[in-house]
Amino acid sequence: GKPLIEHRFLQEISEEHRDLEHLLKLLLNISLGAKDEVQALVVQIRAILKAHFEKEAAALYPLAEKVVHATTLLRLGADMERRKTEVRDATEA
């Protein structure tokens, strides 16, 4: 009867995604010469990401380990690592 993930938790995660998207758009549209503004946005983005990753590690990953088949988890992990490499390569180019 009890949901696997509380609705409030999902709302928080979704809000963090929206906040990050907004801040990244601001960052993309800011002048490179505006170092203080860039630094302020980067600090905000890092803080949200840190909290977001901690929530995922504490709540979502243990849940996934309980309800998702091990081979699926391995495939998802490999997909995430591949995508992370693609993003890093694209930003370094």
N, CA, C and O atoms as a GROMACS GRO file, in nm:
protein
  372
    1GLY      N    1   0.078  -0.119   0.000
    1GLY     CA    2   0.000   0.000   0.000
    1GLY      C    3   0.083   0.127   0.000
    1GLY      O    4   0.042   0.226  -0.061
    2LYS      N    5   0.197   0.126   0.066
    2LYS     CA    6   0.280   0.247   0.074
    2LYS      C    7   0.362   0.258  -0.056
    2LYS      O    8   0.420   0.160  -0.101
    3PRO      N    9   0.366   0.379  -0.115
    3PRO     CA   10   0.445   0.396  -0.238
    3PRO      C   11   0.594   0.374  -0.213
    3PRO      O   12   0.643   0.398  -0.103
    4LEU      N   13   0.664   0.327  -0.316
    4LEU     CA   14   0.807   0.304  -0.301
    4LEU      C   15   0.885   0.434  -0.281
    4LEU      O   16   0.986   0.436  -0.211
    5ILE      N   17   0.837   0.541  -0.342
    5ILE     CA   18   0.900   0.672  -0.329
    5ILE      C   19   0.792   0.772  -0.290
    5ILE      O   20   0.687   0.779  -0.353
    6GLU      N   21   0.818   0.848  -0.187
    6GLU     CA   22   0.722   0.947  -0.140
    6GLU      C   23   0.704   1.057  -0.245
    6GLU      O   24   0.801   1.098  -0.310
    7HIS      N   25   0.582   1.104  -0.260
    7HIS     CA   26   0.551   1.207  -0.359
    7HIS      C   27   0.632   1.333  -0.333
    7HIS      O   28   0.679   1.396  -0.427
    8ARG      N   29   0.649   1.370  -0.209
    8ARG     CA   30   0.726   1.490  -0.172
    8ARG      C   31   0.870   1.480  -0.221
    8ARG      O   32   0.926   1.578  -0.270
    9PHE      N   33   0.929   1.363  -0.208
    9PHE     CA   34   1.066   1.341  -0.254
    9PHE      C   35   1.075   1.360  -0.405
    9PHE      O   36   1.168   1.424  -0.454
   10LEU      N   37   0.981   1.305  -0.478
   10LEU     CA   38   0.980   1.320  -0.623
   10LEU      C   39   0.963   1.466  -0.663
   10LEU      O   40   1.023   1.512  -0.760
   11GLN      N   41   0.880   1.539  -0.589
   11GLN     CA   42   0.863   1.682  -0.616
   11GLN      C   43   0.995   1.757  -0.596
   11GLN      O   44   1.031   1.843  -0.677
   12GLU      N   45   1.068   1.725  -0.490
   12GLU     CA   46   1.196   1.790  -0.463
   12GLU      C   47   1.296   1.763  -0.575
   12GLU      O   48   1.364   1.855  -0.622
   13ILE      N   49   1.304   1.639  -0.617
   13ILE     CA   50   1.396   1.600  -0.723
   13ILE      C   51   1.361   1.674  -0.852
   13ILE      O   52   1.449   1.725  -0.921
   14SER      N   53   1.232   1.678  -0.885
   14SER     CA   54   1.188   1.748  -1.006
   14SER      C   55   1.218   1.896  -0.999
   14SER      O   56   1.260   1.956  -1.098
   15GLU      N   57   1.197   1.956  -0.883
   15GLU     CA   58   1.225   2.098  -0.867
   15GLU      C   59   1.374   2.126  -0.883
   15GLU      O   60   1.413   2.227  -0.943
   16GLU      N   61   1.458   2.038  -0.831
   16GLU     CA   62   1.602   2.055  -0.848
   16GLU      C   63   1.640   2.048  -0.996
   16GLU      O   64   1.726   2.124  -1.042
   17HIS      N   65   1.577   1.959  -1.070
   17HIS     CA   66   1.604   1.950  -1.214
   17HIS      C   67   1.565   2.080  -1.283
   17HIS      O   68   1.639   2.130  -1.368
   18ARG      N   69   1.451   2.135  -1.248
   18ARG     CA   70   1.407   2.261  -1.308
   18ARG      C   71   1.501   2.376  -1.269
   18ARG      O   72   1.536   2.459  -1.353
   19ASP      N   73   1.541   2.380  -1.143
   19ASP     CA   74   1.633   2.484  -1.098
   19ASP      C   75   1.767   2.476  -1.173
   19ASP      O   76   1.821   2.578  -1.217
   20LEU      N   77   1.818   2.355  -1.188
   20LEU     CA   78   1.944   2.337  -1.260
   20LEU      C   79   1.931   2.379  -1.406
   20LEU      O   80   2.020   2.446  -1.459
   21GLU      N   81   1.823   2.341  -1.468
   21GLU     CA   82   1.802   2.380  -1.608
   21GLU      C   83   1.799   2.532  -1.621
   21GLU      O   84   1.859   2.588  -1.714
   22HIS      N   85   1.730   2.598  -1.531
   22HIS     CA   86   1.721   2.744  -1.533
   22HIS      C   87   1.859   2.808  -1.513
   22HIS      O   88   1.897   2.899  -1.587
   23LEU      N   89   1.933   2.761  -1.414
   23LEU     CA   90   2.064   2.818  -1.386
   23LEU      C   91   2.162   2.793  -1.500
   23LEU      O   92   2.244   2.880  -1.532
   24LEU      N   93   2.155   2.676  -1.562
   24LEU     CA   94   2.243   2.648  -1.675
   24LEU      C   95   2.211   2.737  -1.794
   24LEU      O   96   2.302   2.780  -1.865
   25LYS      N   97   2.083   2.765  -1.816
   25LYS     CA   98   2.045   2.857  -1.924
   25LYS      C   99   2.099   2.996  -1.895
   25LYS      O  100   2.149   3.064  -1.985
   26LEU      N  101   2.089   3.040  -1.770
   26LEU     CA  102   2.146   3.170  -1.733
   26LEU      C  103   2.296   3.172  -1.758
   26LEU      O  104   2.350   3.269  -1.810
   27LEU      N  105   2.362   3.064  -1.720
   27LEU     CA  106   2.507   3.056  -1.736
   27LEU      C  107   2.546   3.061  -1.883
   27LEU      O  108   2.645   3.125  -1.918
   28LEU      N  109   2.470   2.996  -1.969
   28LEU     CA  110   2.500   2.996  -2.112
   28LEU      C  111   2.481   3.133  -2.174
   28LEU      O  112   2.543   3.164  -2.276
   29ASN      N  113   2.396   3.214  -2.116
   29ASN     CA  114   2.365   3.344  -2.174
   29ASN      C  115   2.437   3.460  -2.106
   29ASN      O  116   2.406   3.576  -2.134
   30ILE      N  117   2.531   3.431  -2.019
   30ILE     CA  118   2.600   3.537  -1.948
   30ILE      C  119   2.732   3.570  -2.019
   30ILE      O  120   2.794   3.484  -2.079
   31SER      N  121   2.770   3.693  -2.010
   31SER     CA  122   2.895   3.738  -2.071
   31SER      C  123   3.014   3.674  -1.999
   31SER      O  124   3.016   3.663  -1.877
   32LEU      N  125   3.112   3.631  -2.077
   32LEU     CA  126   3.231   3.571  -2.017
   32LEU      C  127   3.307   3.670  -1.929
   32LEU      O  128   3.380   3.630  -1.839
   33GLY      N  129   3.288   3.797  -1.955
   33GLY     CA  130   3.354   3.899  -1.875
   33GLY      C  131   3.291   3.920  -1.739
   33GLY      O  132   3.350   3.985  -1.653
   34ALA      N  133   3.173   3.868  -1.719
   34ALA     CA  134   3.101   3.886  -1.593
   34ALA      C  135   3.142   3.776  -1.494
   34ALA      O  136   3.062   3.689  -1.458
   35LYS      N  137   3.267   3.782  -1.453
   35LYS     CA  138   3.324   3.674  -1.370
   35LYS      C  139   3.251   3.654  -1.238
   35LYS      O  140   3.230   3.540  -1.196
   36ASP      N  141   3.212   3.762  -1.172
   36ASP     CA  142   3.141   3.748  -1.044
   36ASP      C  143   3.008   3.678  -1.061
   36ASP      O  144   2.970   3.592  -0.981
   37GLU      N  145   2.935   3.714  -1.167
   37GLU     CA  146   2.805   3.652  -1.192
   37GLU      C  147   2.823   3.504  -1.229
   37GLU      O  148   2.746   3.419  -1.184
   38VAL      N  149   2.923   3.476  -1.311
   38VAL     CA  150   2.951   3.337  -1.348
   38VAL      C  151   2.985   3.256  -1.224
   38VAL      O  152   2.933   3.145  -1.206
   39GLN      N  153   3.070   3.310  -1.140
   39GLN     CA  154   3.110   3.239  -1.018
   39GLN      C  155   2.989   3.215  -0.927
   39GLN      O  156   2.976   3.107  -0.869
   40ALA      N  157   2.902   3.313  -0.915
   40ALA     CA  158   2.783   3.298  -0.831
   40ALA      C  159   2.692   3.187  -0.885
   40ALA      O  160   2.640   3.107  -0.808
   41LEU      N  161   2.674   3.183  -1.016
   41LEU     CA  162   2.592   3.078  -1.075
   41LEU      C  163   2.655   2.941  -1.055
   41LEU      O  164   2.585   2.844  -1.025
   42VAL      N  165   2.785   2.933  -1.071
   42VAL     CA  166   2.855   2.806  -1.054
   42VAL      C  167   2.841   2.756  -0.910
   42VAL      O  168   2.821   2.637  -0.888
   43VAL      N  169   2.852   2.845  -0.814
   43VAL     CA  170   2.836   2.806  -0.673
   43VAL      C  171   2.695   2.751  -0.650
   43VAL      O  172   2.679   2.649  -0.583
   44GLN      N  173   2.594   2.818  -0.704
   44GLN     CA  174   2.456   2.770  -0.689
   44GLN      C  175   2.437   2.633  -0.754
   44GLN      O  176   2.377   2.543  -0.696
   45ILE      N  177   2.489   2.618  -0.875
   45ILE     CA  178   2.476   2.490  -0.948
   45ILE      C  179   2.543   2.379  -0.870
   45ILE      O  180   2.486   2.271  -0.854
   46ARG      N  181   2.663   2.404  -0.821
   46ARG     CA  182   2.735   2.300  -0.745
   46ARG      C  183   2.660   2.260  -0.618
   46ARG      O  184   2.653   2.142  -0.584
   47ALA      N  185   2.603   2.358  -0.549
   47ALA     CA  186   2.529   2.328  -0.426
   47ALA      C  187   2.407   2.242  -0.455
   47ALA      O  188   2.380   2.145  -0.384
   48ILE      N  189   2.333   2.276  -0.560
   48ILE     CA  190   2.214   2.197  -0.596
   48ILE      C  191   2.256   2.057  -0.639
   48ILE      O  192   2.195   1.959  -0.597
   49LEU      N  193   2.360   2.047  -0.720
   49LEU     CA  194   2.406   1.915  -0.766
   49LEU      C  195   2.451   1.828  -0.649
   49LEU      O  196   2.419   1.709  -0.644
   50LYS      N  197   2.525   1.886  -0.556
   50LYS     CA  198   2.573   1.809  -0.440
   50LYS      C  199   2.455   1.752  -0.361
   50LYS      O  200   2.453   1.633  -0.330
   51ALA      N  201   2.359   1.836  -0.330
   51ALA     CA  202   2.241   1.790  -0.256
   51ALA      C  203   2.163   1.687  -0.336
   51ALA      O  204   2.116   1.588  -0.281
   52HIS      N  205   2.150   1.711  -0.465
   52HIS     CA  206   2.074   1.621  -0.553
   52HIS      C  207   2.140   1.483  -0.558
   52HIS      O  208   2.073   1.381  -0.544
   53PHE      N  209   2.271   1.480  -0.578
   53PHE     CA  210   2.342   1.352  -0.585
   53PHE      C  211   2.336   1.277  -0.452
   53PHE      O  212   2.325   1.155  -0.450
   54GLU      N  213   2.343   1.350  -0.343
   54GLU     CA  214   2.334   1.285  -0.211
   54GLU      C  215   2.196   1.222  -0.192
   54GLU      O  216   2.186   1.111  -0.138
   55LYS      N  217   2.090   1.290  -0.235
   55LYS     CA  218   1.955   1.234  -0.225
   55LYS      C  219   1.942   1.109  -0.311
   55LYS      O  220   1.885   1.009  -0.268
   56GLU      N  221   1.996   1.116  -0.432
   56GLU     CA  222   1.989   1.000  -0.519
   56GLU      C  223   2.062   0.881  -0.458
   56GLU      O  224   2.011   0.769  -0.457
   57ALA      N  225   2.182   0.908  -0.406
   57ALA     CA  226   2.261   0.800  -0.348
   57ALA      C  227   2.195   0.740  -0.224
   57ALA      O  228   2.203   0.619  -0.202
   58ALA      N  229   2.129   0.823  -0.145
   58ALA     CA  230   2.068   0.776  -0.021
   58ALA      C  231   1.933   0.709  -0.043
   58ALA      O  232   1.897   0.617   0.031
   59ALA      N  233   1.858   0.753  -0.144
   59ALA     CA  234   1.721   0.702  -0.159
   59ALA      C  235   1.697   0.623  -0.287
   59ALA      O  236   1.644   0.512  -0.283
   60LEU      N  237   1.737   0.679  -0.400
   60LEU     CA  238   1.702   0.615  -0.526
   60LEU      C  239   1.788   0.493  -0.558
   60LEU      O  240   1.737   0.391  -0.604
   61TYR      N  241   1.918   0.502  -0.533
   61TYR     CA  242   2.003   0.388  -0.566
   61TYR      C  243   1.970   0.264  -0.483
   61TYR      O  244   1.961   0.155  -0.539
   62PRO      N  245   1.953   0.278  -0.351
   62PRO     CA  246   1.914   0.159  -0.274
   62PRO      C  247   1.780   0.101  -0.319
   62PRO      O  248   1.762  -0.021  -0.322
   63LEU      N  249   1.686   0.187  -0.355
   63LEU     CA  250   1.557   0.139  -0.404
   63LEU      C  251   1.574   0.065  -0.536
   63LEU      O  252   1.516  -0.042  -0.556
   64ALA      N  253   1.654   0.121  -0.625
   64ALA     CA  254   1.678   0.055  -0.754
   64ALA      C  255   1.742  -0.082  -0.734
   64ALA      O  256   1.708  -0.177  -0.805
   65GLU      N  257   1.831  -0.092  -0.640
   65GLU     CA  258   1.895  -0.222  -0.613
   65GLU      C  259   1.794  -0.326  -0.566
   65GLU      O  260   1.813  -0.445  -0.588
   66LYS      N  261   1.687  -0.281  -0.502
   66LYS     CA  262   1.585  -0.373  -0.452
   66LYS      C  263   1.485  -0.414  -0.560
   66LYS      O  264   1.438  -0.528  -0.560
   67VAL      N  265   1.453  -0.322  -0.652
   67VAL     CA  266   1.342  -0.350  -0.744
   67VAL      C  267   1.383  -0.372  -0.890
   67VAL      O  268   1.301  -0.416  -0.970
   68VAL      N  269   1.508  -0.344  -0.924
   68VAL     CA  270   1.553  -0.359  -1.063
   68VAL      C  271   1.650  -0.476  -1.071
   68VAL      O  272   1.736  -0.493  -0.984
   69HIS      N  273   1.634  -0.558  -1.175
   69HIS     CA  274   1.720  -0.675  -1.194
   69HIS      C  275   1.866  -0.632  -1.208
   69HIS      O  276   1.894  -0.527  -1.265
   70ALA      N  277   1.958  -0.712  -1.156
   70ALA     CA  278   2.100  -0.677  -1.153
   70ALA      C  279   2.156  -0.651  -1.293
   70ALA      O  280   2.236  -0.559  -1.310
   71THR      N  281   2.117  -0.730  -1.392
   71THR     CA  282   2.170  -0.707  -1.527
   71THR      C  283   2.122  -0.573  -1.583
   71THR      O  284   2.195  -0.507  -1.657
   72THR      N  285   2.002  -0.534  -1.549
   72THR     CA  286   1.950  -0.404  -1.593
   72THR      C  287   2.029  -0.292  -1.526
   72THR      O  288   2.063  -0.192  -1.590
   73LEU      N  289   2.058  -0.307  -1.397
   73LEU     CA  290   2.138  -0.206  -1.327
   73LEU      C  291   2.277  -0.193  -1.389
   73LEU      O  292   2.328  -0.082  -1.404
   74LEU      N  293   2.337  -0.304  -1.425
   74LEU     CA  294   2.469  -0.300  -1.488
   74LEU      C  295   2.463  -0.230  -1.624
   74LEU      O  296   2.552  -0.151  -1.657
   75ARG      N  297   2.358  -0.257  -1.701
   75ARG     CA  298   2.342  -0.192  -1.831
   75ARG      C  299   2.321  -0.041  -1.813
   75ARG      O  300   2.380   0.039  -1.884
   76LEU      N  301   2.236  -0.005  -1.716
   76LEU     CA  302   2.213   0.137  -1.690
   76LEU      C  303   2.341   0.208  -1.646
   76LEU      O  304   2.368   0.320  -1.688
   77GLY      N  305   2.419   0.142  -1.561
   77GLY     CA  306   2.546   0.198  -1.517
   77GLY      C  307   2.642   0.219  -1.633
   77GLY      O  308   2.708   0.322  -1.641
   78ALA      N  309   2.649   0.122  -1.722
   78ALA     CA  310   2.736   0.134  -1.839
   78ALA      C  311   2.687   0.246  -1.930
   78ALA      O  312   2.768   0.322  -1.983
   79ASP      N  313   2.555   0.257  -1.948
   79ASP     CA  314   2.498   0.365  -2.029
   79ASP      C  315   2.532   0.502  -1.969
   79ASP      O  316   2.566   0.595  -2.042
   80MET      N  317   2.522   0.514  -1.836
   80MET     CA  318   2.552   0.641  -1.770
   80MET      C  319   2.700   0.676  -1.786
   80MET      O  320   2.733   0.792  -1.812
   81GLU      N  321   2.788   0.580  -1.772
   81GLU     CA  322   2.931   0.606  -1.788
   81GLU      C  323   2.962   0.647  -1.932
   81GLU      O  324   3.043   0.737  -1.954
   82ARG      N  325   2.899   0.582  -2.030
   82ARG     CA  326   2.919   0.616  -2.170
   82ARG      C  327   2.875   0.759  -2.195
   82ARG      O  328   2.944   0.836  -2.261
   83ARG      N  329   2.758   0.794  -2.143
   83ARG     CA  330   2.704   0.928  -2.163
   83ARG      C  331   2.791   1.033  -2.094
   83ARG      O  332   2.812   1.142  -2.148
   84LYS      N  333   2.841   1.001  -1.976
   84LYS     CA  334   2.928   1.093  -1.904
   84LYS      C  335   3.055   1.120  -1.986
   84LYS      O  336   3.101   1.234  -1.994
   85THR      N  337   3.110   1.016  -2.045
   85THR     CA  338   3.228   1.032  -2.131
   85THR      C  339   3.194   1.117  -2.253
   85THR      O  340   3.274   1.203  -2.292
   86GLU      N  341   3.080   1.094  -2.313
   86GLU     CA  342   3.038   1.172  -2.430
   86GLU      C  343   3.027   1.321  -2.394
   86GLU      O  344   3.072   1.407  -2.471
   87VAL      N  345   2.969   1.350  -2.280
   87VAL     CA  346   2.952   1.490  -2.238
   87VAL      C  347   3.088   1.552  -2.211
   87VAL      O  348   3.113   1.665  -2.253
   88ARG      N  349   3.176   1.481  -2.142
   88ARG     CA  350   3.309   1.534  -2.115
   88ARG      C  351   3.385   1.561  -2.246
   88ARG      O  352   3.448   1.666  -2.262
   89ASP      N  353   3.378   1.465  -2.339
   89ASP     CA  354   3.446   1.483  -2.467
   89ASP      C  355   3.392   1.602  -2.543
   89ASP      O  356   3.468   1.676  -2.605
   90ALA      N  357   3.261   1.622  -2.538
   90ALA     CA  358   3.198   1.733  -2.610
   90ALA      C  359   3.240   1.867  -2.549
   90ALA      O  360   3.257   1.965  -2.621
   91THR      N  361   3.256   1.872  -2.417
   91THR     CA  362   3.291   1.998  -2.353
   91THR      C  363   3.438   2.030  -2.369
   91THR      O  364   3.478   2.147  -2.363
   92GLU      N  365   3.520   1.928  -2.390
   92GLU     CA  366   3.664   1.950  -2.409
   92GLU      C  367   3.698   1.985  -2.552
   92GLU      O  368   3.806   2.036  -2.580
   93ALA      N  369   3.607   1.958  -2.644
   93ALA     CA  370   3.633   1.984  -2.787
   93ALA      C  371   3.626   2.131  -2.820
   93ALA      O  372   3.646   2.169  -2.936
   0.00000   0.00000   0.00000
